Amino acid sequence: RVVKDDTTKDELWWGKGSPNIEMDEQTFMVNRERAVDYLNSLDKVFVNDQFLNWDLEHRIKVRIVSARAY
């Protein structure tokens, strides 16, 4: 799911055949809060720091926090 807003509406592929499923910002925040509450309830979490995109000019740093190691 991807938040569809003024930044992403013209930059991402939306519609039939697209892997991008739109979500409004309020729905994202509700789901984010639930996920954070769940992770905070665990004894152990796994943190994985990665880069998206191999091109140095366009890559983005991301942090994935999960209940299971992947």
A tleap script that builds the chain and sets N, CA, C and O, in Angstrom:
source leaprc.protein.ff14SB
mol = sequence {
  NARG VAL VAL LYS ASP ASP THR THR LYS ASP
  GLU LEU TRP TRP GLY LYS GLY SER PRO ASN
  ILE GLU MET ASP GLU GLN THR PHE MET VAL
  ASN ARG GLU ARG ALA VAL ASP TYR LEU ASN
  SER LEU ASP LYS VAL PHE VAL ASN ASP GLN
  PHE LEU ASN TRP ASP LEU GLU HIE ARG ILE
  LYS VAL ARG ILE VAL SER ALA ARG ALA CTYR
}
set mol.1.N position { 0.836 -1.175 0.000 }
set mol.1.CA position { 0.000 0.000 0.000 }
set mol.1.C position { 0.885 1.244 0.000 }
set mol.1.O position { 1.951 1.263 0.616 }
set mol.2.N position { 0.433 2.269 -0.691 }
set mol.2.CA position { 1.187 3.511 -0.813 }
set mol.2.C position { 0.230 4.671 -0.569 }
set mol.2.O position { -0.890 4.685 -1.079 }
set mol.3.N position { 0.691 5.656 0.227 }
set mol.3.CA position { -0.132 6.847 0.447 }
set mol.3.C position { -0.176 7.642 -0.854 }
set mol.3.O position { 0.858 8.025 -1.402 }
set mol.4.N position { -1.385 7.881 -1.331 }
set mol.4.CA position { -1.559 8.691 -2.542 }
set mol.4.C position { -1.842 10.116 -2.098 }
set mol.4.O position { -2.884 10.403 -1.508 }
set mol.5.N position { -0.897 11.006 -2.392 }
set mol.5.CA position { -1.028 12.405 -2.015 }
set mol.5.C position { -0.480 13.270 -3.146 }
set mol.5.O position { -0.233 12.777 -4.246 }
set mol.6.N position { -0.291 14.552 -2.876 }
set mol.6.CA position { 0.191 15.462 -3.915 }
set mol.6.C position { 1.575 15.064 -4.439 }
set mol.6.O position { 1.893 15.313 -5.602 }
set mol.7.N position { 2.389 14.455 -3.594 }
set mol.7.CA position { 3.730 14.047 -4.006 }
set mol.7.C position { 3.709 12.813 -4.889 }
set mol.7.O position { 4.439 12.748 -5.878 }
set mol.8.N position { 2.879 11.827 -4.544 }
set mol.8.CA position { 2.916 10.539 -5.240 }
set mol.8.C position { 1.890 10.391 -6.359 }
set mol.8.O position { 2.026 9.499 -7.197 }
set mol.9.N position { 0.875 11.240 -6.392 }
set mol.9.CA position { -0.225 11.025 -7.343 }
set mol.9.C position { 0.217 11.013 -8.800 }
set mol.9.O position { -0.352 10.279 -9.608 }
set mol.10.N position { 1.222 11.816 -9.152 }
set mol.10.CA position { 1.685 11.872 -10.539 }
set mol.10.C position { 3.021 11.158 -10.751 }
set mol.10.O position { 3.502 11.072 -11.881 }
set mol.11.N position { 3.620 10.649 -9.678 }
set mol.11.CA position { 4.938 10.024 -9.770 }
set mol.11.C position { 4.890 8.501 -9.811 }
set mol.11.O position { 5.857 7.865 -10.231 }
set mol.12.N position { 3.778 7.909 -9.380 }
set mol.12.CA position { 3.672 6.451 -9.329 }
set mol.12.C position { 2.630 5.946 -10.306 }
set mol.12.O position { 1.722 6.674 -10.709 }
set mol.13.N position { 2.777 4.705 -10.670 }
set mol.13.CA position { 1.828 4.028 -11.553 }
set mol.13.C position { 0.659 3.563 -10.709 }
set mol.13.O position { 0.834 2.764 -9.790 }
set mol.14.N position { -0.522 4.052 -11.011 }
set mol.14.CA position { -1.750 3.683 -10.314 }
set mol.14.C position { -2.688 3.001 -11.304 }
set mol.14.O position { -2.537 3.164 -12.515 }
set mol.15.N position { -3.634 2.254 -10.808 }
set mol.15.CA position { -4.673 1.698 -11.663 }
set mol.15.C position { -4.451 0.248 -12.026 }
set mol.15.O position { -3.669 -0.463 -11.394 }
set mol.16.N position { -5.162 -0.175 -13.066 }
set mol.16.CA position { -5.170 -1.578 -13.483 }
set mol.16.C position { -3.763 -2.100 -13.771 }
set mol.16.O position { -3.004 -1.500 -14.532 }
set mol.17.N position { -3.437 -3.220 -13.151 }
set mol.17.CA position { -2.150 -3.850 -13.359 }
set mol.17.C position { -1.019 -3.309 -12.498 }
set mol.17.O position { 0.073 -3.876 -12.480 }
set mol.18.N position { -1.270 -2.223 -11.788 }
set mol.18.CA position { -0.234 -1.616 -10.958 }
set mol.18.C position { -0.096 -2.357 -9.631 }
set mol.18.O position { -1.099 -2.768 -9.047 }
set mol.19.N position { 1.141 -2.534 -9.147 }
set mol.19.CA position { 1.326 -3.122 -7.816 }
set mol.19.C position { 1.064 -2.112 -6.702 }
set mol.19.O position { 1.012 -2.479 -5.528 }
set mol.20.N position { 0.898 -0.831 -7.072 }
set mol.20.CA position { 0.682 0.227 -6.087 }
set mol.20.C position { -0.802 0.349 -5.756 }
set mol.20.O position { -1.617 0.700 -6.610 }
set mol.21.N position { -1.132 0.056 -4.518 }
set mol.21.CA position { -2.519 0.151 -4.054 }
set mol.21.C position { -2.619 1.395 -3.188 }
set mol.21.O position { -1.913 1.528 -2.189 }
set mol.22.N position { -3.506 2.308 -3.582 }
set mol.22.CA position { -3.552 3.591 -2.885 }
set mol.22.C position { -4.185 3.496 -1.503 }
set mol.22.O position { -5.064 2.675 -1.241 }
set mol.23.N position { -3.694 4.383 -0.626 }
set mol.23.CA position { -4.181 4.493 0.737 }
set mol.23.C position { -4.113 5.971 1.109 }
set mol.23.O position { -3.170 6.662 0.722 }
set mol.24.N position { -5.098 6.463 1.854 }
set mol.24.CA position { -5.029 7.857 2.281 }
set mol.24.C position { -4.145 7.961 3.524 }
set mol.24.O position { -3.869 6.960 4.186 }
set mol.25.N position { -3.709 9.170 3.829 }
set mol.25.CA position { -2.762 9.377 4.925 }
set mol.25.C position { -3.345 8.996 6.284 }
set mol.25.O position { -2.628 8.453 7.125 }
set mol.26.N position { -4.610 9.266 6.515 }
set mol.26.CA position { -5.244 8.925 7.790 }
set mol.26.C position { -5.245 7.410 8.007 }
set mol.26.O position { -4.932 6.942 9.101 }
set mol.27.N position { -5.593 6.650 6.981 }
set mol.27.CA position { -5.586 5.186 7.083 }
set mol.27.C position { -4.175 4.681 7.352 }
set mol.27.O position { -3.984 3.765 8.151 }
set mol.28.N position { -3.183 5.275 6.685 }
set mol.28.CA position { -1.794 4.894 6.928 }
set mol.28.C position { -1.415 5.126 8.383 }
set mol.28.O position { -0.806 4.257 9.008 }
set mol.29.N position { -1.766 6.281 8.930 }
set mol.29.CA position { -1.391 6.606 10.306 }
set mol.29.C position { -2.042 5.653 11.310 }
set mol.29.O position { -1.407 5.265 12.291 }
set mol.30.N position { -3.297 5.274 11.077 }
set mol.30.CA position { -3.981 4.319 11.957 }
set mol.30.C position { -3.265 2.972 11.913 }
set mol.30.O position { -3.003 2.371 12.955 }
set mol.31.N position { -2.949 2.500 10.711 }
set mol.31.CA position { -2.254 1.220 10.569 }
set mol.31.C position { -0.843 1.270 11.137 }
set mol.31.O position { -0.377 0.301 11.734 }
set mol.32.N position { -0.170 2.385 10.954 }
set mol.32.CA position { 1.181 2.542 11.502 }
set mol.32.C position { 1.141 2.469 13.020 }
set mol.32.O position { 1.972 1.799 13.633 }
set mol.33.N position { 0.189 3.147 13.625 }
set mol.33.CA position { 0.065 3.139 15.085 }
set mol.33.C position { -0.190 1.723 15.606 }
set mol.33.O position { 0.392 1.316 16.611 }
set mol.34.N position { -1.048 0.986 14.930 }
set mol.34.CA position { -1.321 -0.402 15.338 }
set mol.34.C position { -0.064 -1.262 15.225 }
set mol.34.O position { 0.215 -2.078 16.103 }
set mol.35.N position { 0.686 -1.078 14.150 }
set mol.35.CA position { 1.913 -1.859 13.954 }
set mol.35.C position { 2.958 -1.528 15.020 }
set mol.35.O position { 3.604 -2.427 15.557 }
set mol.36.N position { 3.121 -0.252 15.324 }
set mol.36.CA position { 4.083 0.162 16.350 }
set mol.36.C position { 3.671 -0.387 17.713 }
set mol.36.O position { 4.518 -0.868 18.465 }
set mol.37.N position { 2.391 -0.322 18.036 }
set mol.37.CA position { 1.903 -0.887 19.303 }
set mol.37.C position { 2.217 -2.377 19.385 }
set mol.37.O position { 2.650 -2.864 20.429 }
set mol.38.N position { 2.002 -3.100 18.291 }
set mol.38.CA position { 2.294 -4.535 18.261 }
set mol.38.C position { 3.782 -4.788 18.478 }
set mol.38.O position { 4.152 -5.621 19.306 }
set mol.39.N position { 4.635 -4.083 17.749 }
set mol.39.CA position { 6.075 -4.288 17.888 }
set mol.39.C position { 6.556 -3.933 19.290 }
set mol.39.O position { 7.450 -4.590 19.825 }
set mol.40.N position { 5.972 -2.904 19.886 }
set mol.40.CA position { 6.341 -2.518 21.254 }
set mol.40.C position { 5.931 -3.564 22.280 }
set mol.40.O position { 6.492 -3.597 23.375 }
set mol.41.N position { 4.975 -4.408 21.957 }
set mol.41.CA position { 4.519 -5.435 22.896 }
set mol.41.C position { 5.412 -6.681 22.882 }
set mol.41.O position { 5.263 -7.553 23.739 }
set mol.42.N position { 6.323 -6.774 21.934 }
set mol.42.CA position { 7.170 -7.958 21.789 }
set mol.42.C position { 8.413 -7.873 22.668 }
set mol.42.O position { 8.881 -6.782 22.997 }
set mol.43.N position { 8.942 -9.034 23.044 }
set mol.43.CA position { 10.186 -9.088 23.811 }
set mol.43.C position { 11.401 -8.798 22.937 }
set mol.43.O position { 12.403 -8.266 23.416 }
set mol.44.N position { 11.310 -9.149 21.654 }
set mol.44.CA position { 12.433 -8.978 20.742 }
set mol.44.C position { 11.912 -8.576 19.368 }
set mol.44.O position { 10.905 -9.108 18.901 }
set mol.45.N position { 12.594 -7.642 18.725 }
set mol.45.CA position { 12.288 -7.286 17.337 }
set mol.45.C position { 13.588 -7.360 16.532 }
set mol.45.O position { 14.682 -7.337 17.096 }
set mol.46.N position { 13.453 -7.447 15.227 }
set mol.46.CA position { 14.598 -7.521 14.326 }
set mol.46.C position { 14.639 -6.247 13.491 }
set mol.46.O position { 13.628 -5.824 12.931 }
set mol.47.N position { 15.820 -5.643 13.415 }
set mol.47.CA position { 16.007 -4.392 12.678 }
set mol.47.C position { 16.964 -4.663 11.520 }
set mol.47.O position { 18.046 -5.219 11.705 }
set mol.48.N position { 16.541 -4.260 10.326 }
set mol.48.CA position { 17.312 -4.501 9.118 }
set mol.48.C position { 17.452 -3.179 8.367 }
set mol.48.O position { 16.463 -2.642 7.869 }
set mol.49.N position { 18.672 -2.655 8.282 }
set mol.49.CA position { 18.936 -1.422 7.536 }
set mol.49.C position { 19.388 -1.788 6.125 }
set mol.49.O position { 20.309 -2.585 5.948 }
set mol.50.N position { 18.734 -1.202 5.124 }
set mol.50.CA position { 18.993 -1.545 3.726 }
set mol.50.C position { 18.977 -0.292 2.853 }
set mol.50.O position { 18.625 0.799 3.303 }
set mol.51.N position { 19.364 -0.479 1.603 }
set mol.51.CA position { 19.226 0.549 0.577 }
set mol.51.C position { 18.276 0.036 -0.493 }
set mol.51.O position { 18.295 -1.147 -0.832 }
set mol.52.N position { 17.449 0.920 -1.023 }
set mol.52.CA position { 16.626 0.621 -2.187 }
set mol.52.C position { 17.290 1.294 -3.377 }
set mol.52.O position { 17.617 2.479 -3.320 }
set mol.53.N position { 17.490 0.542 -4.458 }
set mol.53.CA position { 18.097 1.019 -5.699 }
set mol.53.C position { 19.622 0.948 -5.606 }
set mol.53.O position { 20.214 1.489 -4.672 }
set mol.54.N position { 20.235 0.301 -6.544 }
set mol.54.CA position { 21.693 0.158 -6.550 }
set mol.54.C position { 22.400 1.443 -6.978 }
set mol.54.O position { 23.565 1.640 -6.633 }
set mol.55.N position { 21.729 2.315 -7.718 }
set mol.55.CA position { 22.316 3.552 -8.226 }
set mol.55.C position { 22.523 4.533 -7.070 }
set mol.55.O position { 21.559 4.923 -6.411 }
set mol.56.N position { 23.767 4.932 -6.820 }
set mol.56.CA position { 24.082 5.807 -5.687 }
set mol.56.C position { 23.317 7.125 -5.721 }
set mol.56.O position { 22.970 7.674 -4.676 }
set mol.57.N position { 23.059 7.623 -6.908 }
set mol.57.CA position { 22.368 8.912 -7.038 }
set mol.57.C position { 20.898 8.828 -6.630 }
set mol.57.O position { 20.316 9.822 -6.196 }
set mol.58.N position { 20.303 7.656 -6.769 }
set mol.58.CA position { 18.867 7.519 -6.533 }
set mol.58.C position { 18.493 6.593 -5.382 }
set mol.58.O position { 17.310 6.423 -5.089 }
set mol.59.N position { 19.475 5.998 -4.733 }
set mol.59.CA position { 19.116 5.035 -3.700 }
set mol.59.C position { 18.578 5.717 -2.447 }
set mol.59.O position { 18.870 6.881 -2.170 }
set mol.60.N position { 17.788 4.959 -1.706 }
set mol.60.CA position { 17.104 5.453 -0.514 }
set mol.60.C position { 17.423 4.507 0.637 }
set mol.60.O position { 17.353 3.288 0.477 }
set mol.61.N position { 17.775 5.062 1.797 }
set mol.61.CA position { 17.999 4.234 2.978 }
set mol.61.C position { 16.651 3.898 3.607 }
set mol.61.O position { 15.786 4.763 3.741 }
set mol.62.N position { 16.482 2.640 3.990 }
set mol.62.CA position { 15.261 2.216 4.678 }
set mol.62.C position { 15.632 1.375 5.889 }
set mol.62.O position { 16.679 0.727 5.912 }
set mol.63.N position { 14.777 1.391 6.883 }
set mol.63.CA position { 14.922 0.538 8.063 }
set mol.63.C position { 13.656 -0.286 8.179 }
set mol.63.O position { 12.550 0.253 8.203 }
set mol.64.N position { 13.828 -1.600 8.250 }
set mol.64.CA position { 12.707 -2.521 8.383 }
set mol.64.C position { 12.753 -3.095 9.794 }
set mol.64.O position { 13.756 -3.684 10.197 }
set mol.65.N position { 11.670 -2.924 10.540 }
set mol.65.CA position { 11.554 -3.482 11.887 }
set mol.65.C position { 10.469 -4.540 11.822 }
set mol.65.O position { 9.348 -4.261 11.395 }
set mol.66.N position { 10.802 -5.766 12.248 }
set mol.66.CA position { 9.848 -6.864 12.112 }
set mol.66.C position { 9.870 -7.770 13.339 }
set mol.66.O position { 10.797 -7.738 14.149 }
set mol.67.N position { 8.825 -8.571 13.445 }
set mol.67.CA position { 8.700 -9.518 14.550 }
set mol.67.C position { 9.521 -10.776 14.295 }
set mol.67.O position { 9.877 -11.487 15.235 }
set mol.68.N position { 9.824 -11.056 13.026 }
set mol.68.CA position { 10.597 -12.247 12.657 }
set mol.68.C position { 11.782 -11.845 11.793 }
set mol.68.O position { 11.718 -10.871 11.044 }
set mol.69.N position { 12.853 -12.600 11.906 }
set mol.69.CA position { 14.031 -12.339 11.067 }
set mol.69.C position { 13.740 -12.794 9.641 }
set mol.69.O position { 13.174 -13.866 9.428 }
set mol.70.N position { 14.124 -11.985 8.680 }
set mol.70.CA position { 13.934 -12.340 7.278 }
set mol.70.C position { 15.259 -12.323 6.577 }
set mol.70.O position { 15.327 -12.594 5.379 }
savepdb mol mol.pdb
quit
